[in-house]
Amino acid sequence: SNFNLSSSSDKFLTNAPAIQYANLEDYGTLAFLAPNDNLSYIKLIYKNSSNVQIGTENVNRLGANGAYNGTYSSRIYQQLMYFGCFPANLQNWSTTFNALVSAGTIQGGSIVVQAFSNSQAISKEYTININCANLKGYESIRLCWLNQWGVWDYYTFIQKSVRSISTKGSTYEQLAGSWNEAVYRVDSYKGGKKAFRVNATEKITINSDFVSENENDMFEELINSPEVYILEGYQTDGSFSALNQYVKPVRLTTSSF
């Protein structure tokens, strides 16, 4: 696969399918390489639930938009970019998207993302379908993990989740009275085995809806990833909010796929 962003068949840095799914409150990024400085802008097309275009905007490659736009091809950190284009990211900065949210026209619709050099497409199209609200009231859980290219992939599990808590600790034998006086004093409320330390572990079993074989590679990378997090939903915090308000590190216990 070509990640050089020079034709409409080139890819972003992900093995996720070109059609992804997210809730309206979900954050996420698409990562890509831009070593040739030929990236002009990212085009966003918004569609409603009938697949009709209801809005569009271009996000230019500018320092003011969080991108590096100079020519230093030897510095990889200036050529590896992340674009926050999932629904919660857009709610944090896009007036066009927020107007569609307020009007209720984007729910059940989609976001189409593609890179351009002037008027020429230099990446394939990626579509983010916005999930309709779950009428059963299940709590969605969104995972974020490091993929094989060293950037982040995401998936929202929208079906029933089960949380369980197990505890493990140590105990000690408490004296039934006090020797710290002239004579021994019996304290009837003391004595016996007491808890010294208790550690609790929370385990969450999460379920997806039915998935297609196109998502096999993505789930395989999830199983093999050394870094997995639960990603919290949309928040209206300030620019300097602590990172742990958004991500919660977890350890994946599923070992086969």
Secondary structure, 3 states (H helix, E strand, C coil): CCCCCCCCCCCCCCCCCCEEEECCCCCCCEEEECCCCCCCEEEEEEECCCCCEEEEEEEECCHHHCCCCCCCCCCHHHCEEEECCCHHHHHHHCHHHHHHHHHCCCCCCEEEEEEEECCEECCCCEEEEECCCCCCCCCCEEEEEECCCCCEEEEEECCCCEEEEEEEEEEEEECCEECCCCCCEECCCCCEEEEEEEEEEEEEECCCCCCCHHHHHHHHHHHHCCCEEEECCCCCCCCCCCHHHCEEEECCCCCCC
